[in-house]
Amino acid sequence: LQSENERNYHIFYQLCASALQPEFKHLKLGSAEEFNYTRMGGSTVIEGVDDRANMVETQKTFALLGLKGDFQMNVFKMLAAILHLGNVGITAVGDERSCISLEDKHLNIFCELLDLNCDKMAQWLCHRKIITTSETVIKPMTRTQAVNARDALAKKIYSHLFDFIVERINQALQFLGKQHTFIGVLDIYGFETFDVNSFEQFCINYANEKLQQQFNLHVFKLEQEEYMKEDIPWTLIDFYDNQPVIDLIEAKMGILELLDEECLLPHGTDENWLQKLYNNFVNKNALFEKPRMSNTSFIIQHFADKVEYKCEGFLEKNRDTVHEVLIEILKESKFHLCANFFQDNPVSVSPFSSTINIKSARPVLKSPNKQLRMTVGNKFRSSLSLLMVTLNATTPHYVRCIKPNDEKLPFEFDSKRVTQQLRACGVLETIRISAQSYPSRWTYIEFFSRYSILMTQQELSLNDKKQICKIVLQRLIQDHNQYQFGRTKIFFRAGQVAYLEKLRSDKLRHACIVIQKSVRGWLQRKRFLRIKRAAVTIQQYFRGQRTVRYLQAITARNLKQTWAAIIIQKYCRGYLVRRLCQLIHVAAVTIQAYTRGFLARKKYHKMLQEHKAVILQKYARAWLARRRFQNIRRFVLNIQLSYRVQQLQKKIEEQSRENHGLLERLTNLASTHMNDMDTIQKLELDLEKLTAQKRTYEEKGKKYKEDSEQKILKLENLNKELQEQKETLEIKLQEKTEEMKEKMDDLTKQLFNDVRKEENQRIILEKNFQNQKQDYEKEIELLKGEIKILKEEKTQLQHQIQQEIVIQDGLKMEVGQLTKQAQKIPELQKEIELLQTQKLDVEKQAQSQKRELREKMSEVTKQLLESYDVEDVRSRLSTEDLEHLNEDGELWFAYEGLKKATRVLESHFQSQKEVYEKEIEGLNFKVEHLSQDINHLQKLFREENDISDGIRLEVSRLTSENLVIPDLKQQVAELENQKLDLENRLQEQTIKLKEMSNRLHYELEGDRTQRRTNEAQNEIDMKEKERLKVTTQEMEGLSNGLMQDEIQDEVKSKIKQETTRLTVENMDLEEKLDMKDRIIKKLEDQIKTLTKTIEKTEAHAPASSKEYVGMMEYKKEDEDRIIQNLILGI
């Protein structure tokens, strides 16, 4: 059924739109308005959608997947047959019959397309076959039943066709290798709320509830758990959990289970099912409501909104049964695709062969009982559970599609409808959480590889990529609330990744511009050089021609003069340049020599000072660390001795207390075991009562059977007498027949009354069974409570044992008390032996009682199984006689339904019995577990003996440690000698420091002499400058006619540059000398402070110890001793 303004499957409309095409004429289709399955929604055409063009695209898609023309035409033939089947006209004949005309156009086309027998199809669309053990009854169907059967058949054919197409597509797209991953698309609209909601909307909304739960789990719960795992500061946000709605629908005794139960009954109706829902859920479940103005509907509070469902048609749609005869007709089809669809259908077996194998002379008949098949609700629930398993095993991504309006109009926005969809999809809840969360996240490696272009060279030089990412983000995003650093990922708020992408794109754009700039510059330079070379060659040829013409006009004398002038200029310029180059070279060499020597001496003095300081620190820190370690070691040894003595004494006292506690617990366990035995005896008595009641019910059944047989014999005798008197007394015969009918009615009424009595007795049995079940559950809860108390006592004991280990007191006890406590150990051993003997007695009693219980339980189960088998055989034998009571078989189906109900109750009783047996076995297991705990406690008693031996060993160890005291005194003496050695070394270091100061003074005097030599060198340079001036004057006289002005300017500029450079170097040297004087003064001050600190340490060294933090130097041979001393200190 389509809702208003909704279409059926698009392929139907595409076929109807292409009906006039030559390749589709044999399908005999028309417009979509002519078929029931396409015109129900009232929207056969969508504006802007070309169904004919879409049909061409569908054919191209099939061809692209390798599904060629024959396959496509077979599929289209099946789809056209479904459309024609929906148009088959079914007319009502009275109230209980219906028929189909053999001249029906669409029926003939349907049978022609699928190559079926038209007469059989017309007959079995309006009739159904009821098979019993003795005969087969053909019963006509009403028009509504026939229409439902027709629609069920259409759905069945379409379902097989859809599965077949999916299978072929999967084969076409199949990957030859091993498949590790896949991508799936789940297309579902969402919650549906119409004016009239039926079974289809119920199933869709049930599926959406499950999908919404998975969405909540994936988006809300898992995301918040990820924040917790990554140590992101986050306050948990509560979100709506729709598990109660799902439980209302799919839980035990929920809506679906009650619907399936009503479908099992032969005379089940929608009204009875709705009444059961009212009785079970109204005023008991807040999510289920009864409408005020209607008795044929119910309301469920879904995640999205309240939805009112009409109960009409729920049972029929849930059954959705296709009669076996129709399937057999489809199997006989000569159209291979249709026949293959139904070849492998499982055939249901007769209910009489399900439990006991009884051989009969009659042949075994196939029973087309549709109640034994899975209902639509069951199939939907199982397929939905498989879908949820698949979704939970994948990484889903959600795309929420919002429908702007229901009229399918462009540029129309219905705000109420949109908000309803947003609320139904959970988008509002998602926005509320995402506003506070971090929707974007990158791993550190991904972030580094993506945004390394935004990092500087200094940042990339670091080795830790995680630290690099943190530094980069702190530099790029000033607001630290916009991102968070997790253990393995970086979390961003909304918009921050887009900002980083903008920065990255800007950087890339700038880099592209730089690359383009350099490339374009290179191309332009290359072009310029090519033009320049061309211009030079042109100028070369042009000037050559011009000079040739000029030389022809000049005489030989002018040529000689010009040539002589060029030679003179060459030699003069060469001399001047060589002279200047030599001067510059000599000056550069001397300056480099002095500066390099100065820097080398400075570096050497610095390294020498650092080395001496390190040696001083090494010896001082080693001496202080050794003295501090000796003091700590003495203090730790005293604390350990006192703590061990006191701990051993407390263990002995506490374990004596535990012995008394364990005796009390053993007595409690024996008493609880006796109580368990009493409860088991009560259970046995109850079982005996139930077996007695069952025997009485069997006797009553026998009586009912005998009465019915006698009545049947009387009826047979009366029929014989009536047949003999038929020719003579026709009038009396009619009267007698009326009397016989009345008697038959009375008999049927009596049988119905008997059936009702049995049903009442069954209800009484159910109530008794439930009461007994509640009593058993209460007893089990009491036993569980006692077991919990025992477990708590066990945990308290374990906690006390742990506390005994953790307690630390600083009291000092004498070693003599340990010997007194050791005398009590034999008494404890005697008490332990007594406890062991008592424990063995208790175990023997428990084992004997377990054996007795098991024997009794096995006897009870055998009796129950025997009683159940006898009852089943008798009930089946009685059904063969009851089949003859009614020609239509309605009484037979009613009786069969009651039998099935009783079997369900018996199986339920059997399952409950097995559950109780398992719980009793669990209790026995817990008793064994408690006995294991007793063994564990006995082990603890044995450990007391080991502890007493440990005490003796500790005493001997302490005595041995007392013998070590003289060795410690020797170590103290050695340390005092080491102290004297260190003092001598300090004196030597002070002498060395004085020598260093004297060396520094000598070096300072050397620097002063060097400065004087530099001044002398400056005077020489000044003289050289004057000499250069004289030479320049001489050169000026020589170069009167050879470009005098240019040479003078060049020489003057070079001289000026040289003079300025030399003056600057002199100033630098003077500044360096001043710096050295300052450094020498600082070193002298440091020497004075060092001597003062050494004197202070020598004065205060025996009184106090200092802590030094940093690296210490030690020999490799002493590494093991240092580690051992550190462990003892800790």
Secondary structure, 3 states (H helix, E strand, C coil): CCCCCCCCCHHHHHHHHCCCCHHHHHHCCCCHHHCHHHHCCCCCCCCCCCHHHHHHHHHHHHHHCCCCHHHHHHHHHHHHHHHHHHCCCCEEECCCEEECCCCCHHHHHHHHHHCCCHHHHHHHCCEEEEECCCCEEEEECCHHHHHHHHHHHHHHHHHHHHHHHHHHHHHHCCCCCCCCCCCCCCCCCCCCCCCCECHHHHHHHHHHHHHHHHHHHHHHHHHHHHHHHCCCCCCCCCCCCCHHHHHHHHCCCCHHHHHHHHHHCCCCCHHHHHHHHHHHHCCCCCCEECCCCCCCEEEEECCCCEEEEECCCHHHHHHCCCCHHHHHHHHCCCCHHHHHHCCCCCCCCCHHHCCCCCCCCCCCCCCCCHHHCCCHHHHHHHHHHHHHHHHHCCCCCCCCCCCCCCCCCCCCCCHHHHHHHHHHHCHHHHHHHHCCCCCEEEEHHHHHHHHHHHCCHHHHCCCCHHHHHHHHHHHHCCCHHHEEECCCEEEECCCHHHHHHHHHHHHHHHHHHHHHHHHHHHHHHHHHHHHHHHHHHHHHHHHHHHHHHHHHHCCHHHHHHHHHHHHHHHHHHHHHHHHHHHHHHHHHHHHHHHHHHHHHHHHHHHHHHHHHHHHHHHHHHHHHHHHHHHHHHHHHHHHHHHHHHHHHHHHHHHHHHHHHHHHHHHHHHHHHHHHHHHHHHHHHHHHHHHHHHHHHHHHHHHHHHHHHHHHHHHHHHHHHHHHHCCCCCHHHHHHHHHHHHHHHHHHHHHHHHHHHHHHHHHHHHHHHHHHHHHHHHHHHHHHHHHHHHHHHHHHHHHHHHHHHHHCCCCCCCCCHHHHHHHCCHHHHHHHHHHHHHHHHHHHHHHHHHHHHHHHHHHHHHHHHHHHHHHHHHHHHHHHHHHHHHCCCCHHHHHHHHHHHHHHHHHHHHHHHHHHHHHHHHHHHHHHHHHHHHHHHHHHHHHHHHHHHHHHHHHHHHHHHHHHCHHHHHHHHHHHHHHHHHHHHHHHHHHHHHHHHHHHHHHHHHHHHHHHHHHHHHHHHHHHHHHHHHHHHHHHHHHCCCCCHHHHHHHHHHHHHHHHHHHHHHHHHHHHHHHHHHHHHHHHHHHHHHHHHHHHHHHHHCCCCCCCCCCCCCCCHHHHHHHHHHHHHHC
